[in-house]
Each structure stands twice: as C-alpha cells, then as structure tokens.
Amino acid sequence: MAHPDVLRDLVDRYTALQALAGSGRTGPELRRRLEDTVYTLCVSTGTRTVDRALAEARRRLASVPGAAAGPVPDSLSGTVSAG
C-alpha cells in the first residue's frame, strides 16, 4: 500500500499533466510522462485503470487525517471530487 504522501504526489502530478494536455500542449514527452504517472498510480493503488486508481486514491486519502490536502480529480472530466 502506497504511503499517503506518495499517493498525493501522484494525484497532483496527474492533475498537472492532464491540465497541460487539456491546454493543447501535447507532444511525445508529455504523453510519456502522463502514461508513466498513470501506470505508477495504478500500481500504487492495485488497480488497472486510471478511473479506479483515482477512486482508490480518493478513498485512501480520505481515510488518513491530514493526507487529503486537496481534491482528487475525476480522470475523464477533469473535474474534482472533494473526497
């Protein structure tokens, strides 16, 4: 099980990369970084899809006092859930 700080970092990184991708700044480096982040998030949460990984990260971060410093995004919509 990943440490909450690791999960928060992965979620923050995913959010930032998704924002860049959504702004039209796509390229091979951005795609690779996003794929690497999604893979690591899935491995860290024991899931196989980014949607499930984000849901699991949201669940885990909500159960740790002080770990859920910010909202966790929904992968496809780009919207965030408060936890």
C-alpha positions as CSV (number, residue, x, y, z in Angstrom):
1,M,0.0,0.0,0.0
2,A,1.4,3.4,-1.0
3,H,2.1,6.0,1.6
4,P,-0.5,8.8,1.5
5,D,2.2,11.4,0.6
6,V,3.2,9.2,-2.4
7,L,-0.5,9.0,-3.5
8,R,-1.0,12.8,-3.1
9,D,2.2,13.4,-5.2
10,L,1.0,11.1,-7.9
11,V,-2.5,12.6,-8.0
12,D,-1.0,16.1,-8.1
13,R,1.3,15.1,-10.9
14,Y,-1.5,13.5,-12.8
15,T,-3.7,16.6,-12.4
16,A,-0.9,18.9,-13.6
17,L,-0.1,16.8,-16.6
18,Q,-3.8,16.5,-17.5
19,A,-4.1,20.3,-17.4
20,L,-1.2,20.6,-19.8
21,A,-2.6,18.0,-22.1
22,G,-6.0,19.8,-22.0
23,S,-4.5,23.1,-22.9
24,G,-3.2,21.7,-26.2
25,R,0.4,21.2,-25.1
26,T,0.6,17.7,-26.3
27,G,3.8,16.0,-27.5
28,P,5.6,12.8,-27.1
29,E,7.3,13.8,-23.8
30,L,4.0,14.9,-22.2
31,R,2.3,11.7,-23.3
32,R,5.1,9.6,-21.9
33,R,5.1,11.4,-18.6
34,L,1.3,11.1,-18.4
35,E,1.4,7.4,-19.2
36,D,4.2,6.8,-16.6
37,T,2.2,8.6,-14.0
38,V,-1.0,6.7,-14.8
39,Y,1.0,3.4,-14.6
40,T,2.5,4.3,-11.3
41,L,-0.8,5.4,-9.9
42,C,-2.4,2.2,-10.9
43,V,0.4,0.1,-9.5
44,S,0.4,2.1,-6.2
45,T,-3.3,1.5,-5.8
46,G,-3.5,-2.0,-7.1
47,T,-5.9,-1.1,-9.9
48,R,-5.8,-1.4,-13.7
49,T,-7.5,1.8,-14.9
50,V,-6.9,5.5,-14.1
51,D,-10.5,5.9,-13.1
52,R,-10.3,3.2,-10.5
53,A,-6.8,4.4,-9.4
54,L,-8.1,7.9,-8.7
55,A,-11.2,6.5,-6.9
56,E,-8.9,4.3,-4.7
57,A,-6.5,7.2,-4.1
58,R,-9.5,9.3,-3.1
59,R,-10.7,6.7,-0.7
60,R,-7.3,6.1,0.9
61,L,-6.5,9.8,1.2
62,A,-9.9,10.5,2.8
63,S,-9.2,7.9,5.5
64,V,-5.9,9.4,6.6
65,P,-6.2,12.6,8.7
66,G,-4.4,15.5,7.0
67,A,-3.5,13.5,3.9
68,A,-6.3,14.8,1.7
69,A,-4.8,18.3,1.2
70,G,-6.7,18.9,-2.0
71,P,-9.4,17.3,-4.2
72,V,-8.7,14.3,-6.3
73,P,-9.8,14.7,-10.0
74,D,-12.1,12.5,-12.0
75,S,-9.9,11.3,-14.8
76,L,-12.0,12.0,-17.9
77,S,-13.9,15.0,-16.9
78,G,-11.1,16.9,-15.3
79,T,-13.5,17.9,-12.5
80,V,-12.5,17.3,-8.9
81,S,-14.2,15.5,-6.1
82,A,-13.8,16.9,-2.6
83,G,-13.1,13.4,-1.3
